[in-house]
Amino acid sequence: MTNETDKHWYVVYTQPNAEKKLLLAVSKLHLTAYLPLREELKQWSDRRKKITVPVFKSYLFVYLDYAGIHRVKALPACVDFIHFGGYPSIFPDAEMQLLKAIMAVSNNVQTKPSHLVKGDRIKLFTGALSGYEGVLCADPQGKKVAIAISKLNMSLMLDVPLAHMVKIDTPSARFNQSQPDITRRCYE
């Protein structure tokens, strides 16, 4: 059984468009939370404006001990924690470090479900993301790499120069040649 004083990263599912509100409420409880944000250009009928939106809609990452879980669950904007096996699922520290490293490199990322990406498996060999593996996806404006955040069953899409990656020769076990082509391609 886990010691209640141990802290871990968890993922909270929020009410729609309430990620920033929950982040503020969690911060007021003096608890640690992380909300990755990206910039988006929003078009209205009379103007255009850059706004910041969450990378993962309706998700907030919180660093808590067991008692903190109940404190966050009591907040109005919290729907529930992501569960596996009936208990709040611990988000791995390695994936949190990866997520923070990606966000430090670029805030121009997109999310895609991991099972929708197609292409060569690649490994980044230079820069802040050196050593991480991903999938190269075709993109009309250039080359994008999908890096999986497996606990959420999603990938982050980011621009990476071709000179920063090498192809990994082993085919991905995730993609089976018998799958329909639509499940193996990146959506533009």
Secondary structure, 3 states (H helix, E strand, C coil): CCCCCCCEEEEEEECCCCHHHHHHHHHHCCCEEECCEEEEEEECCCCEEEEEEECCCCEEEEEECHHHHHHHHCCCCEEEECEECCEECEECHHHHHHHHHHHHHCCCCEEEEHHHCCCCEEEECCCCCCCCEEEEEEECCEEEEEEEEHHHCEEEEEECCHHHEEECCCCCCCCCCCCCHHHHCCCC
